[in-house]
Amino acid sequence: MQPMRATWRLALIVFGMALCAAAWAQEPWTLSDFYDDLNDIRVRIAAVQNAQGDQLKIHAASNESRVWVTFLPSAKAPALDSTASLSWWCGDEGQRHSRETLTQLLAERSGERPSSLYHAGAYYVSFVLEHRDGLDAPTGPIAALQACESSLSLAYLDADGGLAETAFELAGAQAAIAEVADVVRR
């Protein structure tokens, strides 16, 4: 009977480790840099994928004055709502920000149409996070994102009107975001 007990304990340990591994499986933030020498355009992308397969990308191109953020839910997630409704907050109880409010504020400040500041499809939402002139604002979206210490949570509507949430760990994000913002500062 003793060997059977040891095998059972080992099986429980392995099973527990397998369950925990999925929770710890977020990949680290990566920074990609692409250069188109024909058009003299540099594109920099800070990206992360969480354990559920959701992706968050913060990106900028040197021929634009904007920093964009793109959210791509996992392939298993239901289609997104066509309104591109998305909100985010830092940690568990941070101040909530919404894509709609941010888009409207940026449109008023820049004189651009709100519809030019975001686009979305059934499996992605992409919107301007900040313009060049607001990158160093201490209360702007870039500063708020870089001030997040642990995680960034997102809530979004799916096509059926259901609310879904996901989160991304921010270890390593601050430096990557700063590198992306530097592309439009130049």
Backbone hydrogen bonds, N-H to C=O, Kabsch-Sander energy under -0.5 kcal/mol:
donor,donor_aa,acceptor,acceptor_aa,energy
5,R,1,M,-1.8
6,A,2,Q,-1.9
7,T,3,P,-2.1
8,W,4,M,-2.2
9,R,5,R,-2.4
10,L,6,A,-2.4
11,A,7,T,-2.4
12,L,8,W,-2.2
13,I,9,R,-2.4
14,V,10,L,-2.6
15,F,11,A,-2.5
16,G,12,L,-2.5
17,M,13,I,-2.5
18,A,14,V,-2.2
19,L,15,F,-2.1
20,C,16,G,-2.3
21,A,17,M,-2.2
22,A,18,A,-1.1
23,A,19,L,-0.8
24,W,20,C,-1.6
25,A,22,A,-0.8
27,E,49,Q,-2.1
29,W,171,A,-0.7
30,T,47,A,-2.7
32,S,45,I,-2.9
34,F,43,V,-3.2
36,D,41,I,-3.2
37,D,35,Y,-0.8
40,D,36,D,-1.2
41,I,36,D,-1.8
43,V,34,F,-2.8
44,R,60,A,-2.4
45,I,32,S,-2.5
46,A,58,I,-3.1
47,A,30,T,-2.3
47,A,45,I,-0.5
48,V,56,L,-1.9
50,N,54,D,-2.3
53,G,50,N,-1.7
55,Q,72,L,-3.0
56,L,48,V,-2.3
57,K,70,T,-2.6
58,I,46,A,-3.0
59,H,68,W,-2.3
60,A,44,R,-1.9
61,A,66,R,-0.5
62,S,42,R,-2.8
64,E,61,A,-1.9
67,V,130,E,-2.8
68,W,59,H,-3.2
68,W,66,R,-0.5
69,V,127,F,-2.6
70,T,57,K,-3.1
71,F,125,V,-3.0
72,L,55,Q,-2.6
77,A,74,S,-1.4
80,L,122,A,-3.1
81,D,157,L,-2.4
84,A,81,D,-1.6
87,S,155,A,-2.6
88,W,97,H,-2.4
89,W,153,S,-1.8
91,G,151,S,-2.9
94,G,90,C,-1.5
97,H,88,W,-2.5
99,R,86,L,-2.9
102,L,98,S,-2.3
103,T,99,R,-2.7
104,Q,100,E,-2.1
105,L,101,T,-2.5
106,L,102,L,-2.6
107,A,103,T,-2.1
108,E,104,Q,-2.3
109,R,105,L,-2.2
110,S,106,L,-2.4
111,G,107,A,-2.3
116,S,113,R,-1.8
117,L,114,P,-1.9
118,Y,115,S,-0.5
119,H,126,S,-2.8
121,G,124,Y,-2.4
124,Y,121,G,-0.9
125,V,71,F,-1.9
126,S,119,H,-2.8
127,F,69,V,-2.4
128,V,117,L,-2.7
129,L,67,V,-3.4
130,E,67,V,-1.5
132,R,65,S,-2.5
134,G,131,H,-1.7
135,L,132,R,-1.3
137,A,134,G,-1.4
140,G,137,A,-1.5
144,A,140,G,-2.4
145,L,141,P,-2.3
146,Q,142,I,-2.6
147,A,143,A,-1.5
148,C,144,A,-0.7
148,C,145,L,-0.8
152,L,168,F,-2.8
153,S,89,W,-3.1
154,L,166,T,-3.0
155,A,87,S,-2.6
156,Y,164,A,-2.5
157,L,85,S,-1.1
158,D,162,G,-2.7
159,A,79,A,-2.9
161,G,158,D,-2.3
164,A,156,Y,-2.9
166,T,154,L,-2.3
168,F,152,L,-2.6
170,L,150,S,-2.6
173,A,170,L,-2.4
174,Q,170,L,-0.6
176,A,172,G,-1.2
177,I,173,A,-3.0
178,A,174,Q,-2.1
179,E,175,A,-2.0
180,V,176,A,-1.8
181,A,177,I,-2.6
182,D,178,A,-1.8
183,V,179,E,-0.6
183,V,180,V,-1.3
184,V,180,V,-0.6
184,V,181,A,-0.9
185,R,181,A,-1.0
186,R,182,D,-0.9
